[in-house]
Amino acid sequence: MTTGAEAPAYLGVSRSLSGRIWRARPAEEDTVRRLQMSQGLSEPLARAIAARGIGAEAGDAYLNPTLKALFPDPSSFMDMDQAASILIDALVKDRPITVFADYDVDGASSAAQLVRWFRAMGKTLPIYVPDRVTEGYGPSPAAFRRIRDSGCELVVTVDCGAAATEAIAFAATIGLEVVVIDHHMMREGEVPVASALVNPNRPGCGSGQGMLAAAGVTFVLLAALNREARQRGLFASSPEPDIRQWLDLAAMGAICDVTPLVRFNRALTAQGLKVMSSWRNPGLKALLEVAKASGPATTFHAGFILGPRINAGGRIGRADLGARLLSTDDPVEAAELAAELDALNASRKDVEREILDQAVEMVERQSNQANDPVLLVASEGWHPGVIGIVAARLRERYRKPTLVIGIDRAADVGKGSGRSQPGVNLGRGVQAAYEAGLLIAGGGHAMAAGLTVKPDTIPELRAFLCEALAEETEEAAAQDALEIDALITTRGADRALYESFQRMAPFGPANPEPSFAAADVQVERPQVLRGGHIRVTLSDRSGGKLKAVAWRAEDSEMGRRLMNDGANLHVAGKLKPDDWQGRNAVELEIEDVADPRRAEGG
């Protein structure tokens, strides 16, 4: 097999208008042939599946993922049996329990699963979600004190707690028992002394399920709770909760936390989307209606329609709104919460747009750092709830690691969030800055990081990160490739082709959505849409017409070229359904554009 680094440029595109090389996604030829024969697939589809590391023997499990075949033994998770035993004991003894959740979708969907399971068992659990601005991330001694003062005896943290060593130690001193359900990376030797700590990324855990979001770990916990309750005879006189009804919540966490959709996590998500498609959860149904969306659930519904609205409460509103929405069975309450979250999401977009515009101006005009290895922008008054989104937008625009810092001058502190480019370990760079004494706090992983810094130290921090990550950034830029799965024509890009590749869904990390390229297409009827999007019609020698759209492209070189009516281009992107007014067609979401005249051999 030719590796991606060795492969020739696809269509000769060694440098697109976004500065990337195009390459065919590499696949083993023998695996492609065996998948074709064993699964009855077309060559392009078999190639795309093989290119995602799926062997012929795993083809059926990939195309037809089931929980029965892939569900892990709950006991394989360190402390899972202990956690289940503690929680069932508390249920039997009617001990007061509180669920402590993170303020994002994964935290909300994890909390809602626990609340719903205990509700089915006749017990009501309150939810505590810390405020992002005033309390920060995760458990704190002050929060645990408030929970203990409310009469609670046992706290279950979900999507947080694995790093809360100090807070959990404090909880023990006030008689508050803590069980942790988390998935975040943990350092060797830094394990909080909780009554049980379930985390597939805990050192020593042998479950092999480190790709799960907290919502996935919580779903496995529900299976462990059912098993423990069954062994104690609790279902002799009452029905056993069917945890499959809450798969939609597990899928929400997996998709919105951008976890690798492989093996069990893929099955969990695929089956969860089927459950979600019935829209039986009042909160999800209310959100769908307020967003004026419809149809069977997809990763797009979860990640781009429902998820941002659920997250809006934690970003700029009341932190517990999302968890309350996903937990309620009252359609009236669900409608009210959905309307509030929808309004907050609209406000979040306005705040995000304003900060993004200011940040772009800083990069390009004020700080003159557009060519730096790392982008770092900072300003007073930037809302901490949206700086992560702005960092992601800047990374997408400039294709390099980016940090955005909001400064609170009164407190003399800056809170920052960063997003990285593949190949650049931003978390390691931030950790190095912390060890160098440039940060009050900081950490993260390869693709994302957070930090707290003194405002006066920001120039020194920028210089440090630029030097520390310069080599990685240069190498990443050289390897920055758009991987193509198949070549299409405007006539051949039809609904049948789209639906054949949908057998690969759900898409996400480790199972990217297929990318298609079209060669020598002509741009017709370009128009700018509200929001800076560009819509065009593409035609080629096959005689077909293909509608296409490039999101937020107006101010880019790609956008300027697409606005040139009659331009001849190579384009690459993803096929999407086009059902407007009953059409059963497709359109292309353009990711990148190249000039055929500048292509090698072109």
Disulfide bonds with the S-S distance in Angstrom:
none
